[in-house]
């Protein structure tokens, strides 16, 4: 008598799979680290333009004041704030705090929300 084969288990499809907050914060932390590295070039451009005289600074200011420039600067601000907050979260983990799953999920959500709120506060202050 032939034994019936059980079907192989299927992985969750992308439409039904939900990323855990901890995974999203981990990936975003790495991405913001890369973005901060690239953003250092913007800071360098600003400082060199500032030191090079009014014409160079005017070029930088024109680029930074354009809609794309403002979007890049807001994104860079969010990237730095998110990376800082999530770095503090990692330091807490290194000290042995908030290591339970529910605490890690909650602190991840707090980092995402607080990074957006602080970015908005910085830009409202600047404008």
C-alpha positions as CSV (number, residue, x, y, z in Angstrom):
1,X,0.0,0.0,0.0
2,X,1.5,3.3,-1.1
3,X,1.7,6.0,1.6
4,X,0.3,9.4,0.7
5,X,2.8,12.2,0.7
6,X,2.0,15.2,2.8
7,X,2.2,18.5,0.9
8,X,5.2,20.6,1.6
9,X,4.6,23.6,3.8
10,X,4.4,27.0,2.0
11,X,6.1,30.1,3.2
12,X,3.9,33.1,3.9
13,X,3.2,35.1,0.8
14,X,4.3,38.7,0.8
15,X,0.6,39.8,0.8
16,X,-0.1,38.1,4.1
17,X,3.3,38.4,5.8
18,X,3.6,41.2,8.3
19,X,7.0,42.6,9.2
20,X,7.7,42.7,12.9
21,X,8.5,46.2,14.2
22,X,11.9,45.0,15.4
23,X,12.8,43.8,11.9
24,X,11.6,47.1,10.3
25,X,13.7,49.2,12.8
26,X,16.7,47.0,12.2
27,X,16.6,47.5,8.5
28,X,15.8,51.2,8.8
29,X,18.6,51.7,11.2
30,X,21.1,50.2,8.7
31,X,19.6,52.3,5.9
32,X,19.7,55.5,7.9
33,X,23.4,54.7,8.7
34,X,24.1,54.7,5.0
35,X,22.0,57.8,4.4
36,X,23.8,59.6,7.2
37,X,27.1,58.7,5.6
38,X,25.9,60.1,2.2
39,X,24.4,63.1,4.0
40,X,27.9,64.0,5.3
41,X,28.7,64.9,1.7
42,X,25.8,67.5,1.9
43,X,27.3,68.9,5.1
44,X,30.7,69.0,3.4
45,X,29.3,70.8,0.4
46,X,27.6,73.4,2.7
47,X,30.8,74.0,4.7
48,X,33.0,74.3,1.6
49,X,30.5,76.6,-0.1
50,X,30.4,78.7,3.1
51,X,34.2,79.0,3.1
52,X,34.5,79.6,-0.6
53,X,32.6,82.8,-0.8
54,X,29.2,84.3,-1.7
55,X,28.9,82.8,-5.2
56,X,29.6,79.2,-4.0
57,X,27.2,79.7,-1.1
58,X,24.5,81.1,-3.4
59,X,24.7,78.0,-5.5
60,X,24.4,75.8,-2.5
61,X,21.5,77.9,-1.1
62,X,19.7,77.7,-4.5
63,X,20.0,73.9,-4.5
64,X,19.0,73.5,-0.9
65,X,15.9,75.9,-1.3
66,X,14.5,73.9,-4.2
67,X,11.7,71.5,-3.6
68,X,14.0,68.5,-4.1
69,X,16.6,70.1,-1.9
70,X,14.1,70.7,0.9
71,X,12.9,67.1,0.6
72,X,16.5,65.8,0.8
73,X,17.2,68.0,3.9
74,X,14.0,66.9,5.6
75,X,14.9,63.3,4.9
76,X,18.4,63.8,6.1
77,X,17.1,65.4,9.3
78,X,14.7,62.4,9.9
79,X,17.5,60.0,9.1
80,X,19.8,61.5,11.7
81,X,17.1,61.7,14.4
82,X,15.9,58.1,13.7
83,X,19.4,56.7,13.8
84,X,20.1,58.6,17.1
85,X,16.9,57.4,18.8
86,X,17.3,53.8,17.6
87,X,21.0,53.9,18.7
88,X,19.8,54.9,22.2
89,X,17.4,52.0,22.1
90,X,20.2,49.7,21.3
91,X,22.3,51.1,24.1
92,X,19.4,50.2,26.5
93,X,19.4,46.7,25.1
94,X,23.1,46.5,25.7
95,X,22.5,47.5,29.3
96,X,20.0,44.7,29.6
97,X,16.8,46.7,29.6
98,X,13.6,46.2,27.4
99,X,14.7,42.9,26.0
100,X,11.2,41.2,26.1
101,X,9.4,41.0,22.7
102,X,6.5,43.3,23.7
103,X,9.0,45.9,25.1
104,X,11.1,45.7,21.9
105,X,8.0,46.1,19.7
106,X,6.8,49.1,21.8
107,X,10.2,50.8,21.9
108,X,10.4,50.3,18.1
109,X,7.1,52.0,17.5
110,X,8.1,54.8,19.9
111,X,11.3,55.3,17.9
112,X,9.4,55.6,14.6
113,X,6.8,57.9,15.9
114,X,9.2,60.1,17.9
115,X,11.5,60.4,15.0
116,X,8.7,61.8,12.8
117,X,7.5,64.1,15.6
118,X,11.0,65.5,16.3
119,X,11.7,66.0,12.6
120,X,8.5,68.0,12.3
121,X,9.4,70.0,15.4
122,X,12.9,70.8,14.1
123,X,11.5,72.0,10.7
124,X,8.7,74.0,12.3
125,X,11.3,75.7,14.4
126,X,13.6,76.4,11.4
127,X,10.7,77.7,9.3
